[in-house]
């Protein structure tokens, strides 16, 4: 755990899971934190738990201690408060642990889907730059010794490489800007939202992000409904967790529908939050009182769909990038090798 910054999804899930186990054993929040303190080794983790213990020892409730620590998301604080008021704190902590485990899994899947193509693209750029800056000048000297010159295409590439070498400082500055932008996208919510909105304009990626948003919404509904909240309040809280503008609008429509007298299944169907099949599942579940179970099944179906879409995207990107690299490298080499072979055959 780290101080002064929000905890990661994985860290939150571990904390909530451990607290849930201790609470289910009949141990109070204050004593549970003391037990966790005995098993943690990191200094930052101890600092956070010590801060929680101090607040709890003064007689405050757990949600107050979590809020004062300023390392837990507001959603966790709100859900813990609901758990304490309803007497289901152990259930809420267990549900929060499961929710943030799934969130961590989603984010790791996205990172793996993005990182591999990025590595491939970087390798492509490096290989092409080496050919242009280092290899082509060698061929230029060979052609010069033979009393001829390279093709116009090769000359243009070599001129480009020479300019890159000449303005290497500017190239480094551009790379630094790219690194800074990458950092902002990772750690700044507004920058991340702008980046996501841009890449979501690509149809396949946009559809994948919609599926991820639907999975997050279903997971959030499982958490809130299993904690004993009504559907209206569950929708309101779930809306704060979904970072997709399109899905947020649909949830707002669903909330307005319920406020205007619609039932939960009718509002879901009217706002088109889910497809017809899932909407029918919710309608049946609502009448039988098993809405949280069905929401869990829907979330799992979306998780599998997200995994499938990511696998398909990677399976398409990998050969595409390899083909592009092969074509570019082949064109560069052929532009100098073919004329050189012609000259050598004439000499022979």
PAMI-484115 format. One line per field, with one value per residue (C-alpha): x, y, z negated; residue number from 0; residue in one letter. Coordinates in steps of 0.25 Angstrom, whole numbers, plus 5000, padded with zeros to 4 digits. Last residue first. Layout:
BEGIN
east: (X | ...) $
north: (Y | ...) $
up: (Z | ...) $
n: (NUM | ...) $
res: (A | ...) $
//
This chain:
BEGIN
east: (5120 | 5120 | 5106 | 5102 | 5108 | 5100 | 5087 | 5089 | 5092 | 5079 | 5072 | 5079 | 5076 | 5061 | 5059 | 5065 | 5055 | 5043 | 5046 | 5047 | 5034 | 5027 | 5032 | 5028 | 5014 | 5013 | 5017 | 5008 | 4996 | 5000 | 5000 | 4988 | 4978 | 4981 | 4981 | 4968 | 4962 | 4967 | 4962 | 4948 | 4948 | 4952 | 4941 | 4931 | 4935 | 4934 | 4921 | 4915 | 4921 | 4914 | 4901 | 4902 | 4904 | 4893 | 4884 | 4888 | 4886 | 4872 | 4867 | 4854 | 4845 | 4838 | 4851 | 4859 | 4848 | 4850 | 4865 | 4866 | 4857 | 4866 | 4878 | 4872 | 4867 | 4881 | 4885 | 4885 | 4874 | 4868 | 4854 | 4858 | 4865 | 4854 | 4843 | 4852 | 4853 | 4838 | 4834 | 4828 | 4834 | 4846 | 4848 | 4849 | 4858 | 4868 | 4868 | 4870 | 4882 | 4887 | 4887 | 4894 | 4905 | 4907 | 4910 | 4919 | 4927 | 4934 | 4924 | 4926 | 4918 | 4906 | 4907 | 4903 | 4891 | 4886 | 4887 | 4879 | 4868 | 4869 | 4868 | 4880 | 4881 | 4896 | 4894 | 4887 | 4899 | 4910 | 4903 | 4899 | 4914 | 4917 | 4906 | 4911 | 4926 | 4922 | 4914 | 4926 | 4935 | 4925 | 4924 | 4940 | 4940 | 4930 | 4939 | 4951 | 4945 | 4939 | 4951 | 4944 | 4947 | 4962 | 4958 | 4948 | 4959 | 4970 | 4960 | 4956 | 4970 | 4974 | 4963 | 4966 | 4981 | 4990 | 4991 | 4987 | 4997 | 5008 | 5006 | 5006 | 5019 | 5025 | 5020 | 5026 | 5039 | 5039 | 5037 | 5048 | 5057 | 5054 | 5056 | 5070 | 5072 | 5071 | 5083 | 5081 | 5067 | 5071 | 5081 | 5070 | 5060 | 5071 | 5074 | 5059 | 5059 | 5071 | 5065 | 5053 | 5061 | 5069 | 5083 | 5095 | 5106 | 5121 | 5123 | 5130 | 5117 | 5108 | 5116 | 5116 | 5101 | 5100 | 5107 | 5098 | 5086 | 5089 | 5091 | 5081 | 5070 | 5072 | 5073 | 5061 | 5053 | 5057 | 5054 | 5040 | 5036 | 5041 | 5033 | 5020 | 5022 | 5023 | 5011 | 5003 | 5007 | 5004 | 4990 | 4983 | 4992 | 4988 | 4973 | 4973 | 4980 | 4970 | 4958 | 4965 | 4967 | 4952 | 4949 | 4957 | 4951 | 4937 | 4940 | 4947 | 4935 | 4925 | 4933 | 4933 | 4918 | 4915 | 4924 | 4917 | 4903 | 4897 | 4889 | 4896 | 4910 | 4908 | 4903 | 4915 | 4924 | 4917 | 4919 | 4934 | 4937 | 4930 | 4938 | 4951 | 4960 | 4973 | 4968 | 4971 | 4960 | 4949 | 4954 | 4953 | 4939 | 4934 | 4940 | 4932 | 4938 | 4940 | 4954 | 4960 | 4955 | 4962 | 4975 | 4973 | 4971 | 4983 | 4991 | 4986 | 4990 | 5004 | 5006 | 5003 | 5013 | 5024 | 5022 | 5022 | 5007 | 5003 | 5002 | 4995 | 4984 | 4981 | 4980 | 4971 | 4962 | 4962 | 4956 | 4946 | 4940 | 4943 | 4931 | 4938 | 4930 | 4937 | 4951 | 4948 | 4942 | 4954 | 4963 | 4955 | 4953 | 4968 | 4972 | 4962 | 4966 | 4981 | 4977 | 4969 | 4980 | 4980 | 4979 | 4991 | 4997 | 5002 | 5005 | 5000) $
north: (4962 | 4977 | 4978 | 4967 | 4975 | 4988 | 4981 | 4974 | 4988 | 4993 | 4982 | 4983 | 4998 | 4999 | 4984 | 4987 | 4999 | 4992 | 4979 | 4987 | 4994 | 4981 | 4973 | 4984 | 4985 | 4969 | 4968 | 4979 | 4972 | 4958 | 4964 | 4973 | 4963 | 4953 | 4964 | 4969 | 4955 | 4953 | 4966 | 4963 | 4950 | 4955 | 4966 | 4955 | 4946 | 4958 | 4962 | 4948 | 4949 | 4962 | 4957 | 4945 | 4954 | 4963 | 4950 | 4947 | 4961 | 4961 | 4949 | 4954 | 4945 | 4956 | 4964 | 4952 | 4950 | 4964 | 4964 | 4952 | 4959 | 4971 | 4961 | 4956 | 4969 | 4975 | 4983 | 4998 | 5000 | 5012 | 5006 | 4992 | 4996 | 5005 | 4994 | 4984 | 4994 | 4998 | 5011 | 5022 | 5035 | 5033 | 5019 | 5025 | 5036 | 5026 | 5018 | 5030 | 5034 | 5020 | 5021 | 5034 | 5028 | 5017 | 5026 | 5035 | 5023 | 5023 | 5015 | 5016 | 5028 | 5022 | 5010 | 5019 | 5025 | 5011 | 5005 | 5016 | 5014 | 4998 | 4998 | 4995 | 4982 | 4980 | 4969 | 4980 | 4990 | 4980 | 4973 | 4987 | 4990 | 4978 | 4980 | 4994 | 4990 | 4979 | 4989 | 4999 | 4987 | 4984 | 4999 | 4999 | 4987 | 4994 | 5006 | 4998 | 4991 | 5004 | 5013 | 5026 | 5020 | 5024 | 5038 | 5037 | 5029 | 5039 | 5050 | 5042 | 5039 | 5053 | 5057 | 5045 | 5048 | 5037 | 5028 | 5038 | 5048 | 5038 | 5035 | 5050 | 5051 | 5040 | 5045 | 5059 | 5053 | 5046 | 5059 | 5065 | 5054 | 5056 | 5071 | 5068 | 5058 | 5069 | 5065 | 5050 | 5052 | 5060 | 5050 | 5039 | 5047 | 5049 | 5034 | 5032 | 5042 | 5036 | 5022 | 5026 | 5034 | 5021 | 5020 | 5027 | 5022 | 5022 | 5008 | 5016 | 5024 | 5012 | 5006 | 5019 | 5020 | 5006 | 5010 | 5022 | 5013 | 5004 | 5014 | 5025 | 5018 | 5004 | 5007 | 5016 | 5005 | 4995 | 5005 | 5009 | 4995 | 4991 | 5003 | 4998 | 4984 | 4989 | 4997 | 4985 | 4977 | 4988 | 4991 | 4977 | 4975 | 4988 | 4985 | 4972 | 4977 | 4988 | 4978 | 4968 | 4980 | 4984 | 4969 | 4969 | 4982 | 4976 | 4963 | 4971 | 4981 | 4969 | 4964 | 4977 | 4979 | 4965 | 4968 | 4981 | 4976 | 4983 | 4992 | 5005 | 4999 | 4993 | 5007 | 5014 | 5003 | 5006 | 5021 | 5020 | 5010 | 5019 | 5031 | 5024 | 5020 | 5027 | 5039 | 5033 | 5042 | 5035 | 5021 | 5025 | 5031 | 5018 | 5010 | 5017 | 5026 | 5023 | 5029 | 5016 | 5015 | 5028 | 5024 | 5010 | 5015 | 5024 | 5012 | 5004 | 5015 | 5016 | 5001 | 5000 | 5011 | 5004 | 4991 | 4978 | 4975 | 4963 | 4970 | 4982 | 4973 | 4969 | 4983 | 4986 | 4975 | 4979 | 4993 | 4987 | 4977 | 4962 | 4953 | 4943 | 4949 | 4963 | 4956 | 4950 | 4963 | 4971 | 4962 | 4963 | 4978 | 4980 | 4971 | 4977 | 4991 | 4988 | 4981 | 4993 | 5002 | 5011 | 5026 | 5034 | 5040 | 5027 | 5014 | 5000) $
up: (5260 | 5259 | 5264 | 5254 | 5243 | 5247 | 5248 | 5234 | 5229 | 5235 | 5228 | 5215 | 5213 | 5214 | 5210 | 5196 | 5194 | 5200 | 5192 | 5179 | 5181 | 5186 | 5174 | 5164 | 5170 | 5170 | 5156 | 5151 | 5158 | 5153 | 5138 | 5140 | 5144 | 5133 | 5123 | 5127 | 5126 | 5112 | 5107 | 5113 | 5107 | 5093 | 5094 | 5097 | 5086 | 5076 | 5082 | 5079 | 5065 | 5063 | 5068 | 5059 | 5047 | 5051 | 5051 | 5037 | 5032 | 5039 | 5031 | 5026 | 5035 | 5042 | 5044 | 5049 | 5060 | 5065 | 5063 | 5072 | 5082 | 5082 | 5084 | 5097 | 5102 | 5101 | 5089 | 5085 | 5096 | 5088 | 5090 | 5086 | 5074 | 5070 | 5072 | 5064 | 5052 | 5052 | 5059 | 5050 | 5055 | 5045 | 5051 | 5065 | 5060 | 5054 | 5067 | 5075 | 5066 | 5068 | 5083 | 5083 | 5074 | 5083 | 5095 | 5087 | 5082 | 5068 | 5061 | 5046 | 5043 | 5050 | 5041 | 5029 | 5036 | 5041 | 5028 | 5021 | 5031 | 5030 | 5015 | 5007 | 4999 | 5000 | 5011 | 5019 | 5018 | 5022 | 5033 | 5039 | 5039 | 5046 | 5056 | 5059 | 5060 | 5070 | 5078 | 5078 | 5083 | 5094 | 5098 | 5098 | 5107 | 5117 | 5117 | 5120 | 5132 | 5137 | 5136 | 5130 | 5117 | 5119 | 5117 | 5106 | 5098 | 5100 | 5095 | 5083 | 5080 | 5080 | 5071 | 5061 | 5060 | 5056 | 5068 | 5079 | 5073 | 5073 | 5087 | 5090 | 5083 | 5091 | 5104 | 5100 | 5097 | 5111 | 5117 | 5110 | 5114 | 5128 | 5127 | 5121 | 5133 | 5143 | 5151 | 5149 | 5154 | 5165 | 5170 | 5169 | 5177 | 5188 | 5187 | 5190 | 5201 | 5208 | 5206 | 5214 | 5224 | 5227 | 5223 | 5230 | 5240 | 5241 | 5234 | 5223 | 5221 | 5221 | 5210 | 5202 | 5204 | 5199 | 5186 | 5185 | 5186 | 5174 | 5163 | 5163 | 5172 | 5167 | 5153 | 5154 | 5160 | 5149 | 5138 | 5143 | 5145 | 5130 | 5125 | 5133 | 5127 | 5113 | 5115 | 5121 | 5108 | 5098 | 5102 | 5100 | 5088 | 5082 | 5085 | 5078 | 5066 | 5065 | 5066 | 5056 | 5046 | 5047 | 5045 | 5032 | 5028 | 5029 | 5021 | 5010 | 5010 | 5009 | 4997 | 4990 | 4993 | 4987 | 4974 | 4973 | 4973 | 4961 | 4970 | 4965 | 4965 | 4979 | 4984 | 4978 | 4984 | 4998 | 4997 | 4993 | 5004 | 5014 | 5009 | 5013 | 5002 | 4999 | 4992 | 4978 | 4973 | 4982 | 4978 | 4963 | 4965 | 4972 | 4961 | 4950 | 4940 | 4925 | 4923 | 4925 | 4939 | 4943 | 4938 | 4944 | 4958 | 4957 | 4952 | 4964 | 4974 | 4968 | 4967 | 4982 | 4985 | 4977 | 4984 | 4975 | 4972 | 4963 | 4949 | 4955 | 4961 | 4947 | 4941 | 4953 | 4949 | 4935 | 4939 | 4949 | 4939 | 4939 | 4941 | 4950 | 4962 | 4958 | 4959 | 4973 | 4978 | 4974 | 4981 | 4994 | 4993 | 4991 | 5003 | 5012 | 5009 | 5012 | 5025 | 5029 | 5026 | 5014 | 5015 | 5013 | 5000 | 4995 | 5003 | 5000) $
n: (347 | 346 | 345 | 344 | 343 | 342 | 341 | 340 | 339 | 338 | 337 | 336 | 335 | 334 | 333 | 332 | 331 | 330 | 329 | 328 | 327 | 326 | 325 | 324 | 323 | 322 | 321 | 320 | 319 | 318 | 317 | 316 | 315 | 314 | 313 | 312 | 311 | 310 | 309 | 308 | 307 | 306 | 305 | 304 | 303 | 302 | 301 | 300 | 299 | 298 | 297 | 296 | 295 | 294 | 293 | 292 | 291 | 290 | 289 | 288 | 287 | 286 | 285 | 284 | 283 | 282 | 281 | 280 | 279 | 278 | 277 | 276 | 275 | 274 | 273 | 272 | 271 | 270 | 269 | 268 | 267 | 266 | 265 | 264 | 263 | 262 | 261 | 260 | 259 | 258 | 257 | 256 | 255 | 254 | 253 | 252 | 251 | 250 | 249 | 248 | 247 | 246 | 245 | 244 | 243 | 242 | 241 | 240 | 239 | 238 | 237 | 236 | 235 | 234 | 233 | 232 | 231 | 230 | 229 | 228 | 227 | 226 | 225 | 224 | 223 | 222 | 221 | 220 | 219 | 218 | 217 | 216 | 215 | 214 | 213 | 212 | 211 | 210 | 209 | 208 | 207 | 206 | 205 | 204 | 203 | 202 | 201 | 200 | 199 | 198 | 197 | 196 | 195 | 194 | 193 | 192 | 191 | 190 | 189 | 188 | 187 | 186 | 185 | 184 | 183 | 182 | 181 | 180 | 179 | 178 | 177 | 176 | 175 | 174 | 173 | 172 | 171 | 170 | 169 | 168 | 167 | 166 | 165 | 164 | 163 | 162 | 161 | 160 | 159 | 158 | 157 | 156 | 155 | 154 | 153 | 152 | 151 | 150 | 149 | 148 | 147 | 146 | 145 | 144 | 143 | 142 | 141 | 140 | 139 | 138 | 137 | 136 | 135 | 134 | 133 | 132 | 131 | 130 | 129 | 128 | 127 | 126 | 125 | 124 | 123 | 122 | 121 | 120 | 119 | 118 | 117 | 116 | 115 | 114 | 113 | 112 | 111 | 110 | 109 | 108 | 107 | 106 | 105 | 104 | 103 | 102 | 101 | 100 | 99 | 98 | 97 | 96 | 95 | 94 | 93 | 92 | 91 | 90 | 89 | 88 | 87 | 86 | 85 | 84 | 83 | 82 | 81 | 80 | 79 | 78 | 77 | 76 | 75 | 74 | 73 | 72 | 71 | 70 | 69 | 68 | 67 | 66 | 65 | 64 | 63 | 62 | 61 | 60 | 59 | 58 | 57 | 56 | 55 | 54 | 53 | 52 | 51 | 50 | 49 | 48 | 47 | 46 | 45 | 44 | 43 | 42 | 41 | 40 | 39 | 38 | 37 | 36 | 35 | 34 | 33 | 32 | 31 | 30 | 29 | 28 | 27 | 26 | 25 | 24 | 23 | 22 | 21 | 20 | 19 | 18 | 17 | 16 | 15 | 14 | 13 | 12 | 11 | 10 | 9 | 8 | 7 | 6 | 5 | 4 | 3 | 2 | 1 | 0) $
res: (X | X | X | X | X | X | X | X | X | X | X | X | X | X | X | X | X | X | X | X | X | X | X | X | X | X | X | X | X | X | X | X | X | X | X | X | X | X | X | X | X | X | X | X | X | X | X | X | X | X | X | X | X | X | X | X | X | X | X | X | X | X | X | X | X | X | X | X | X | X | X | X | X | X | X | X | X | X | X | X | X | X | X | X | X | X | X | X | X | X | X | X | X | X | X | X | X | X | X | X | X | X | X | X | X | X | X | X | X | X | X | X | X | X | X | X | X | X | X | X | X | X | X | X | X | X | X | X | X | X | X | X | X | X | X | X | X | X | X | X | X | X | X | X | X | X | X | X | X | X | X | X | X | X | X | X | X | X | X | X | X | X | X | X | X | X | X | X | X | X | X | X | X | X | X | X | X | X | X | X | X | X | X | X | X | X | X | X | X | X | X | X | X | X | X | X | X | X | X | X | X | X | X | X | X | X | X | X | X | X | X | X | X | X | X | X | X | X | X | X | X | X | X | X | X | X | X | X | X | X | X | X | X | X | X | X | X | X | X | X | X | X | X | X | X | X | X | X | X | X | X | X | X | X | X | X | X | X | X | X | X | X | X | X | X | X | X | X | X | X | X | X | X | X | X | X | X | X | X | X | X | X | X | X | X | X | X | X | X | X | X | X | X | X | X | X | X | X | X | X | X | X | X | X | X | X | X | X | X | X | X | X | X | X | X | X | X | X | X | X | X | X | X | X | X | X | X | X | X | X | X | X | X | X | X | X | X | X | X | X | X | X | X | X | X | X | X | X) $
//
